[in-house]
Amino acid sequence: MADAFNFELVSPERLLVSEKVTEVVIPATLGEMTVLANHAPTMTTIKPGVVSVKLASGQVNKYVVFGGFADILPTGCTLLAESAVPLSEVTRETLQRRIEVTQAEIDKAQSDEHKTKLELFLAELTHLNGIVMPA
């Protein structure tokens, strides 16, 4: 059996997970990342995507995150999400609403830098919409 480590998934609204796990797959900004026990210390930003959590019991739970940071240590991992919900609670309407809000923010962006960041976020949301809610 794989070594277990502490994992917490926290959003401003609530603590979603605080468990012993054997594996966590996170959508890091520079690519998908698998965290196991004794991982090298790392801090990374998170893009919109699906976090897959394998509990010590073997059960796998999935959550949708909309950005944030992950702090990874050999003994644990904490993911501080800007917003997160269990995958089972995500609807096409929820994602479409986030896409529409982001498009409106792009239209109001005051600087090219801000507009570029919003366009990247929109692309990530659109990709997430295709993964979570396939046609």
Contact map, one row per residue, 1 for C-alpha under 8 A:
111000000000000000000000000000000000000000000000000000000000000000000000000000000000000000000000000000000000000000000000000000000000000
111100000000000000000100000000000000000000000000000000000000000000000000000000000000000000000000000000000000000000000000000000000000000
111110000000000000000100000000000001100000000000000000000000000000000000000000000000000000000000000000000000000000000000000000000000000
011111000000000000011110000000000001100000000000000000010000000000000000000000000000000000000000000000000000000000000000000000000000000
001111100000000000011100000000000001100000000000000000000000000000000000001110000000000000000000000000000000000000000000000000000000000
000111110000000001111000000000000000000000000000000000000000000000000000001110000000000000000000000000000000000000000000000000000000000
000011111000000011111000000000000000000000000000000000000000000000000000000111100000000000000000000000000000000000000000000000000000000
000001111100001111100000000000000000000000000000000000000000000000000000000011100000000000000000000000000000000000000000000000000000000
000000111110001111000000000000000000000000000000000000000000000000000000000001111000000000000000000000000000000000000000000000000000000
000000011111011110000000000000000000000000000000000000000000000000000000000001111001000000000000000000000000000000000000000000000000000
000000001111111100000000000000000000000000000000000000000000000000000000000000011111000000000000000000000000000000000000000000000000000
000000000111110000000000000000000000000000000000000000000000000000000000000000001110000000000000000000000000000000000000000000000000000
000000000011111000000000000000000000000000000000000000000000000000000000000000000010000000000000000000000000000000000000000000000000000
000000000111111100000000000000000000000000000000000000000000000000000000000000000000000000000000000000000000000000000000000000000000000
000000011110111111000000000000000000000000000000000000000000000000000000000000000000000000000000000000000000000000000000000000000000000
000000011110011111000000000000000000000000000000000000000000000000000000000000000001110000000000000000000000000000000000000000000000000
000000111100001111100000000000000000000000000000000000000000000000000000000000000000000000000000000000000000000000000000000000000000000
000001111000001111110000000000000000000000000000000000000000000000000000000000000000000000000000000000000000000000000000000000000000000
000001110000000011111000000000000000000000000000000000100000000000000000000000000000000000000000000000000000000000000000000000000000000
000111100000000001111100000000000000000000000000000000110000000000000000000000000000000000000000000000000000000000000000000000000000000
000111100000000000111111000000000000000000000000000011110000000000000000000000000000000000000000000000000000000000000000000000000000000
011110000000000000011111000000000001100000000000000001110000000000000000000000000000000000000000000000000000000000000000000000000000000
000100000000000000001111100000000111100000000000000011100000000000000000000000000000000000000000000000000000000000000000000000000000000
000000000000000000001111110000000111000000000000001111000000000000000000000000000000000000000000000000000000000000000000000000000000000
000000000000000000000011111000011110000000000000001110000000000000000000000000000000000000000000000000000000000000000000000000000000000
000000000000000000000001111100011110000000000100111100000000000000000000000000000000000000000000000000000000000000000000000000000000000
000000000000000000000000111110111000000000000111111000000000000000000000000000000000000000000000000000000000000000000000000000000000000
000000000000000000000000011111111000000000011110000000000000000000000000000000000000000000000000000000000000000000000000000000000000000
000000000000000000000000001111110000000000011110000000000000000000000000000000000000000000000000000000000000000000000000000000000000000
000000000000000000000000000111110000000000000000000000000000000000000000000000000000000000000000000000000000000000000000000000000000000
000000000000000000000000001111111000000000000000000000000000000000000000000000000000000000000000000000000000000000000000000000000000000
000000000000000000000000111111111100000000000000000000000000000000000000000000000000000000000000000000000000000000000000000000000000000
000000000000000000000000111100111110000000000000000000000000000000000000000000000000000000000000000000000000000000000000000000000000000
000000000000000000000011110000011111000000000000000000000000000000000000000000000000000000000000000000000000000000000000000000000000000
000000000000000000000011110000001111101000000000000000000000000000000001000010000000000000000000000000000000000000000000000000000000000
001110000000000000000111000000000111111000000000000000000000000000000000000000000000000000000000000000000000000000000000000000000000000
001110000000000000000110000000000011111000000000000000000000000000000000011100000000000000000000000000000000000000000000000000000000000
000000000000000000000000000000000001111100000000000000000000000000000000111000000000000000000000000000000000000000000000000000000000000
000000000000000000000000000000000011111110000000000000000000000000000001111000000000000000000000000000000000000000000000000000000000000
000000000000000000000000000000000000011111000000000000000000000000000001110000000000000000000000000000000000000000000000000000000000000
000000000000000000000000000000000000001111100000000000000000000000000011110000000000000000000000000000000000000000000000000000000000000
000000000000000000000000000000000000000111110000000000000000000000000111100000000000000000000000000000000000000000000000000000000000000
000000000000000000000000000000000000000011111000000000000000000000001111000000000000000000000000000000000000000000000000000000000000000
000000000000000000000000000110000000000001111100000000000000000000001110000000000000000000000000000000000000000000000000000000000000000
000000000000000000000000000110000000000000111110000000000000000000111100000000000000000000000000000000000000000000000000000000000000000
000000000000000000000000011110000000000000011111000000000000000001111100000000001000000000000000000000000000000000000000000000000000000
000000000000000000000000001110000000000000001111100000000000000011110000000000000000000000000000000000000000000000000000100100000000000
000000000000000000000000001000000000000000000111110000000000000111100000000000000000000000000000000000000000000000000000100110010000000
000000000000000000000000011000000000000000000011111000000000000111100000000000000000000000000000000000000000000000000000000110010000000
000000000000000000000000011000000000000000000001111100000000011110000000000000000000001000000000000000000000000000000000000000010000000
000000000000000000000001111000000000000000000000111110000000011110000000000000000000000000000000000000000000000000000000000000000000000
000000000000000000000001110000000000000000000000011111000001111000000000000000000000000000000000000000000000000000000000000000000000000
000000000000000000001011100000000000000000000000001111100001110000000000000000000000000000000000000000000000000000000000000000000000000
000000000000000000001111000000000000000000000000000111111111100000000000000000000000000000000000000000000000000000000000000000000000000
000000000000000000111110000000000000000000000000000011111111100000000000000000000000000000000000000000000000000000000000000000000000000
000100000000000000011100000000000000000000000000000001111110000000000000000000000000000000000000000000000000000000000000000000000000000
000000000000000000000000000000000000000000000000000001111110000000000000000000000000000000000000000000000000000000000000000000000000000
000000000000000000000000000000000000000000000000000001111111000000000000000000000000000000000000000000000000000000000000000000000000000
000000000000000000000000000000000000000000000000000001111111100000000000000000000000000000000000000000000000000000000000000000000000000
000000000000000000000000000000000000000000000000000111100111110000000000000000000000000000000000000000000000000000000000000000000000000
000000000000000000000000000000000000000000000000000111100011111000000000000000000000000000000000000000000000000000000000000000000000000
000000000000000000000000000000000000000000000000011110000001111100000000000000000000011000000000000000000000000000000000000000000000000
000000000000000000000000000000000000000000000000011100000000111110000000000000000001111000000000000000000000000000000000000000000000000
000000000000000000000000000000000000000000000001111000000000011111000000000000000001111001000000000000000000000000000000000000000000000
000000000000000000000000000000000000000000000011111000000000001111110000000000001111100000000000000000000000000000000000000000000000000
000000000000000000000000000000000000000000000111100000000000000111110000000000001111000000000000000000000000000000000000000000000000000
000000000000000000000000000000000000000000001111100000000000000011111000000000001110000000000000000000000000000000000000000000000000000
000000000000000000000000000000000000000000001110000000000000000011111100000000111110000000000000000000000000000000000000000000000000000
000000000000000000000000000000000000000000111100000000000000000000111110000000111000000000000000000000000000000000000000000000000000000
000000000000000000000000000000000000000001111100000000000000000000011111000011110000000000000000000000000000000000000000000000000000000
000000000000000000000000000000000000000011110000000000000000000000001111100011100000000000000000000000000000000000000000000000000000000
000000000000000000000000000000000010001111100000000000000000000000000111110111000000000000000000000000000000000000000000000000000000000
000000000000000000000000000000000000011111000000000000000000000000000011111110000000000000000000000000000000000000000000000000000000000
000000000000000000000000000000000000111110000000000000000000000000000001111100000000000000000000000000000000000000000000000000000000000
000011000000000000000000000000000000111000000000000000000000000000000000111110000000000000000000000000000000000000000000000000000000000
000011100000000000000000000000000000100000000000000000000000000000000001111111000000000000000000000000000000000000000000000000000000000
000011110000000000000000000000000010000000000000000000000000000000000111101111100000000000000000000000000000000000000000000000000000000
000000111100000000000000000000000000000000000000000000000000000000000111000111110000000000000000000000000000000000000000000000000000000
000000111100000000000000000000000000000000000000000000000000000000011110000011111000000000000000000000000000000000000000000000000000000
000000001110000000000000000000000000000000000000000000000000000000011100000001111100000000000000000000000000000000000000000000000000000
000000001111000000000000000000000000000000000100000000000000000011111000000000111111000000000000000000000000000000000000000000000000000
000000000011000000000000000000000000000000000000000000000000000011110000000000011111000000000000000000000000000000000000000000000000000
000000000011100000000000000000000000000000000000000000000000000011110000000000001111100000000000000000000000000000000000000000000000000
000000000110000100000000000000000000000000000000000000000000001111000000000000001111110000000000000000000000000000000000000000000000000
000000000000000100000000000000000000000000000000000000000000001110000000000000000011111011000000000000000000000000000000000000000000000
000000000000000100000000000000000000000000000000000000000000011100000000000000000001111111000000000000000000000000000000000000000000000
000000000000000000000000000000000000000000000000010000000000011100000000000000000000111111000000000000000000000000000000000000000001000
000000000000000000000000000000000000000000000000000000000000000000000000000000000000011111000000000000000000000000000000000000000000000
000000000000000000000000000000000000000000000000000000000000000000000000000000000000111111100000000000000000000000000000000000000000000
000000000000000000000000000000000000000000000000000000000000000100000000000000000000111111110110000000000000000000000000000000000000000
000000000000000000000000000000000000000000000000000000000000000000000000000000000000000011111110000000000000000000000000000000000000100
000000000000000000000000000000000000000000000000000000000000000000000000000000000000000001111111000000000000000000000000000000001000100
000000000000000000000000000000000000000000000000000000000000000000000000000000000000000000111111100000000000000000000000000000000000000
000000000000000000000000000000000000000000000000000000000000000000000000000000000000000001111111110000000000000000000000000000000000000
000000000000000000000000000000000000000000000000000000000000000000000000000000000000000001111111111000000000000000000000000010001000000
000000000000000000000000000000000000000000000000000000000000000000000000000000000000000000011111111100000000000000000000000000001000000
000000000000000000000000000000000000000000000000000000000000000000000000000000000000000000001111111110000000000000000000000000000000000
000000000000000000000000000000000000000000000000000000000000000000000000000000000000000000000111111111000000000000000000000010000000000
000000000000000000000000000000000000000000000000000000000000000000000000000000000000000000000011111111100000000000000000010011000000000
000000000000000000000000000000000000000000000000000000000000000000000000000000000000000000000001111111110000000000000000000000000000000
000000000000000000000000000000000000000000000000000000000000000000000000000000000000000000000000111111111000000000000000000000000000000
000000000000000000000000000000000000000000000000000000000000000000000000000000000000000000000000011111111100000000000100110000000000000
000000000000000000000000000000000000000000000000000000000000000000000000000000000000000000000000001111111110000000000000010000000000000
000000000000000000000000000000000000000000000000000000000000000000000000000000000000000000000000000111111111000000000000000000000000000
000000000000000000000000000000000000000000000000000000000000000000000000000000000000000000000000000011111111100000000100000000000000000
000000000000000000000000000000000000000000000000000000000000000000000000000000000000000000000000000001111111100000100110000000000000000
000000000000000000000000000000000000000000000000000000000000000000000000000000000000000000000000000000111111100000000000000000000000000
000000000000000000000000000000000000000000000000000000000000000000000000000000000000000000000000000000011111110000000000000000000000000
000000000000000000000000000000000000000000000000000000000000000000000000000000000000000000000000000000001111111101100000000000000000000
000000000000000000000000000000000000000000000000000000000000000000000000000000000000000000000000000000000001111101100000000000000000000
000000000000000000000000000000000000000000000000000000000000000000000000000000000000000000000000000000000000111111100000000000000000000
000000000000000000000000000000000000000000000000000000000000000000000000000000000000000000000000000000000000111111110000000000000000000
000000000000000000000000000000000000000000000000000000000000000000000000000000000000000000000000000000000000001111111000000000000000000
000000000000000000000000000000000000000000000000000000000000000000000000000000000000000000000000000000000000111111111100000000000000000
000000000000000000000000000000000000000000000000000000000000000000000000000000000000000000000000000000000100111111111110000000000000000
000000000000000000000000000000000000000000000000000000000000000000000000000000000000000000000000000000000000000111111111000000000000000
000000000000000000000000000000000000000000000000000000000000000000000000000000000000000000000000000000000000000011111111100000000000000
000000000000000000000000000000000000000000000000000000000000000000000000000000000000000000000000000001001100000001111111110000000000000
000000000000000000000000000000000000000000000000000000000000000000000000000000000000000000000000000000000100000000111111111000000000000
000000000000000000000000000000000000000000000000000000000000000000000000000000000000000000000000000000000000000000011111111100000000000
000000000000000000000000000000000000000000000011000000000000000000000000000000000000000000000000000001000000000000001111111110000000000
000000000000000000000000000000000000000000000000000000000000000000000000000000000000000000000000001001100000000000000111111111000000000
000000000000000000000000000000000000000000000000000000000000000000000000000000000000000000000000000000000000000000000011111111100000000
000000000000000000000000000000000000000000000011100000000000000000000000000000000000000000000000000000000000000000000001111111110000000
000000000000000000000000000000000000000000000001100000000000000000000000000000000000000000000010011000000000000000000000111111111000000
000000000000000000000000000000000000000000000000000000000000000000000000000000000000000000000000001000000000000000000000011111111100000
000000000000000000000000000000000000000000000000000000000000000000000000000000000000000000000000000000000000000000000000001111111110000
000000000000000000000000000000000000000000000001110000000000000000000000000000000000000000000000000000000000000000000000000111111111000
000000000000000000000000000000000000000000000000000000000000000000000000000000000000000000010011000000000000000000000000000011111111110
000000000000000000000000000000000000000000000000000000000000000000000000000000000000000000000000000000000000000000000000000001111111111
000000000000000000000000000000000000000000000000000000000000000000000000000000000000000000000000000000000000000000000000000000111111110
000000000000000000000000000000000000000000000000000000000000000000000000000000000000001000000000000000000000000000000000000000011111110
000000000000000000000000000000000000000000000000000000000000000000000000000000000000000000110000000000000000000000000000000000001111111
000000000000000000000000000000000000000000000000000000000000000000000000000000000000000000000000000000000000000000000000000000001111111
000000000000000000000000000000000000000000000000000000000000000000000000000000000000000000000000000000000000000000000000000000000100111
